[in-house]
Amino acid sequence: MEVLVLPTPADVARRAAEVVIDGLGAARRPEPVLGLATGSSPLGLYAELAAAVRAGRLDLTRARGFALDEYVGLPVGHPQSYREVLLREVCGPLGLAPERLHVPDGSGRDEDELVAGAAAYDRLIADAGGVDVQILGIGANGHLGFNEPGSALSSRTRVKRLSDRTRHDNARFFAGIDDVPTHCVTQGLGTVLDARRLVLVASGPGKSEAVAAALEGPLSASCPASVLQWHADATAVLDETAAARLRNRDYYDASAAGL
Ligand code: F6R
C-alpha cells in the first residue's frame, strides 16, 4: 500500500489523476475499465482527468466505466441518482460514451429483481475483463462504496441498507434527510478487491479518523475501507488534514520520496 500525503485537495486531485492514468496505461488493454466512485471526494480528480483528456494525454473513448454503487428506488433521471451524477461529472467531461457507463440497477421492483440485477452487475464486470483502476472515496464511518461497517470482506455486489450516519452525511445532496434512500446496490468488498489497482482519495479533517482506521487499524469488517491493506496495488492519496491521525507518516513520506 502506498500512502501519498499532499498539502491541499487540489494537489490530491492532480496526483491521484497521475496514478489513475498510469494504471490505465499499465493495463495495456484496448478497452480499459475504470471504476467510478461518486460523492464529493473524486470531483477534483475527475476534473484533472478531464484536463488530461483535453490535453490529449488520456483517451477514454474506448474505455468502460463501472460505478461502485447506486441508490435503490430513485426515479429514473433523478439528478442525485449516481447514474445521472456520473453522466454529468464523468461521461461528458471525460469523453466516455454514456452507453459505456455501467451503474448497478437500483430500479428493481422487489428484492428478487434487485438481487438478480446485482448478480448480473458482477457478471458484467467480469465480462469486461475486470476493473483496471478503481477510484474510491471513504465514508466518515469507514465505508467503502456503500459497504457499511459490518460488511463481509469477501462480499459481492448486493443490496445493502444505508447507515443513519451515511444517510445524514448524504442529506446535503437532497432536499432533506427524508428524501435520502434507505437502501442501495453496492459493489461488494470482494468485488472492489478484484480491481487491478485501487486509488483512494480523501481530503478534510472529517475523514481523518476513518483514514487512520482504514490504513493503520486492523483489517476488519468494522472498517470496510481497511480492505485496502489486503490489496497488492492500492494507493491512498490524502491531504494533510485527512492524514492528520496517521502514525507512520514519516515512513510514508520517505517511501514517496523514492529510492
Ligand atoms: C460513492 C461511494 C462512497 C463515497 C463516500 C464518501 O460512490 O462509494 O463510498 O466515496 O461516501 O463520500 P464523499 O466523497 O461525498 O465524502
Boltz pocket constraint, residues with backbone or C-beta under 6 A from the ligand:
constraints:
  - pocket:
      binder: B
      contacts: [[A, 36], [A, 37], [A, 38], [A, 39], [A, 40], [A, 41], [A, 42], [A, 68], [A, 69], [A, 136], [A, 137], [A, 138], [A, 139], [A, 140], [A, 143], [A, 144], [A, 145], [A, 146]]
      max_distance: 6.0
